[in-house]
Amino acid sequence: MIDTTIDAVLRRFDELVTLGGEELAEAGARLGAALEDGVRVAVLDLLASVATELSAQLDDAHVEVRIGADPPLTVVQDTPDAAPLSDDHSARLTLRLPPELKERITERAERDGLSVNAWVVRALQRSTDRPAPRTPGRRLHGRATS
C-alpha cells in the first residue's frame, strides 16, 4: 500500500511536469527520482502519527506501522512485555541500516512477537541500562630493564 501510494504521487508529478513541455519533463524526471525518498519518509511519518493518535484511544492495545505489510497499520494487543505507545514514546529517529542487519532485526522481532520498533526500543533500553564497560587507561604495565 505504501509503495502504491508513493507510485501514485510520483505518477501524478510526472503527468504535471509533462504539461510544461519537453525541457520541463526532463527536469521533472530527475526531480521525481530525487523526491521519492522524501515522499516515502513523509508517508511513513503520516502513518506513524496516525498510529500514535489511534493508540492513544485504545486501552489494551496499540497501533503499529509495519513496513511491507498490507495494511501497514496493525492493531496489537498489549502484553506485559510490550508496553503500549504513549506520549513518552514520541521521539523519532531516522536510522539507516545495512539490509542484512535490518533483516536480522526483523527476524528477531517476529520471533519475540514484537514490532521492529518495540524490539529496537527494548534492545536500546537494555544496552543503555548496562554500566559502561571499563576501558583500559593509558598506563603501561610490566617491567623494563636497561
C-alpha atoms as one frame of an Amber mdcrd trajectory, in Angstrom:
protein
   0.000   0.000   0.000   2.808   2.428   0.834   4.583   1.733  -2.448   1.302
   2.071  -4.358   0.638   5.454  -2.737   4.161   6.716  -3.453   3.959   5.487
  -7.057   0.636   7.307  -7.497   2.087  10.572  -6.158   5.140  10.318  -8.424
   2.999   9.413 -11.469   0.853  12.492 -10.864   4.007  14.596 -10.537   5.243
  13.199 -13.876   1.893  13.988 -15.512   2.035  17.572 -14.289   5.602  18.281
 -15.416   4.928  16.893 -18.902   2.362  19.667 -19.347   5.236  22.150 -19.335
   6.978  20.766 -22.415   9.948  18.531 -23.083  12.539  20.543 -21.148  10.398
  20.663 -18.003   9.543  16.958 -18.405  13.255  16.060 -18.411  13.904  18.177
 -15.318  10.792  16.730 -13.714  12.013  13.163 -14.257  15.204  13.970 -12.375
  13.285  15.759  -9.610  10.819  12.882  -9.330  13.629  10.424  -8.705  15.068
  12.748  -6.049  11.644  13.229  -4.429  10.945   9.529  -3.934  12.839   9.199
  -0.638  11.286  12.382   0.745   7.788  11.267  -0.204   8.425   7.852   1.388
   9.562   9.478   4.665   6.556  11.822   4.625   4.126   8.917   4.112   5.778
   6.927   6.907   5.673   9.964   9.218   1.970  10.362   8.444   1.315   6.688
   9.202   3.323   6.930  12.442   1.287   9.982  13.512  -1.966   8.177  12.732
  -0.755   5.122  14.691   0.126   7.298  17.689  -3.267   9.062  17.590  -5.159
   5.770  17.340  -3.036   4.139  20.069  -3.946   6.937  22.466  -7.618   5.963
  22.038  -7.067   2.264  22.821  -6.944   0.861  26.358  -5.338  -2.559  25.974
  -3.781  -2.366  22.526  -1.712  -0.103  20.332  -1.345   0.516  16.610   1.910
  -0.270  14.851   3.218   0.717  11.441   4.540  -2.380   9.700   6.607  -1.783
   6.602   5.870  -4.234   3.812   2.606  -5.340   5.420  -0.775  -4.811   3.846
  -2.387  -2.958   5.529   0.571  -1.097   7.043  -1.314  -0.235  10.252  -1.916
  -3.136  12.627  -3.653  -3.231  15.999  -1.598  -5.203  18.526  -2.922  -6.351
  21.884  -0.639  -5.247  24.704   1.161  -7.865  26.741   3.090  -7.302  29.970
   6.366  -7.351  27.987   5.256  -4.919  25.273   4.305  -1.521  26.648   1.833
   0.474  24.563   2.954   3.569  22.740   2.219   6.736  24.654   3.197  10.371
  24.760   6.541   9.430  26.312   7.255   7.384  23.144   7.093  10.339  20.777
  10.763  10.945  19.938  11.605   9.879  16.406  14.872   8.768  14.918  15.606
   8.015  11.294  18.205   5.298  11.090  19.885   3.856   8.017  20.869   0.217
   8.417  22.636  -2.292   6.227  19.934  -4.543   4.685  21.379  -7.642   6.368
  21.136  -6.043   9.822  17.572  -4.865   9.156  16.645  -8.408   8.128  18.146
  -9.900  11.313  16.335  -7.330  13.466  13.041  -8.070  11.702  13.507 -11.821
  12.212  14.296 -11.390  15.918  11.320  -9.051  16.411   8.970 -11.543  14.755
  10.424 -14.384  16.829   9.821 -12.367  20.019   6.316 -11.369  18.901   7.170
  -7.659  18.783   7.142  -4.964  16.157  10.541  -3.904  14.852  10.114  -0.582
  16.660   9.281  -2.229  20.004  12.172  -4.681  19.598  14.681  -1.903  18.812
  13.426   0.234  21.732  13.775  -2.769  24.068  17.289  -3.548  22.772  18.375
   0.078  23.160  16.923   0.266  26.674  18.770  -2.888  27.681  22.066  -1.718
  26.213  21.867   1.746  27.781  20.816   0.397  31.193  24.044  -1.603  31.485
  27.018   0.028  33.178  29.605   1.271  30.738  32.478  -1.161  30.287  35.753
  -0.118  31.868  38.205   0.856  29.239  41.874   0.490  29.979  43.732   3.702
  30.664  46.947   4.799  29.077  49.116   3.142  31.678  51.794   0.669  30.790
  52.114  -2.394  32.930  55.116  -4.677  33.108  58.851  -4.471  33.700  61.528
  -2.619  31.881  65.248  -3.206  32.057  68.022  -1.112  30.750
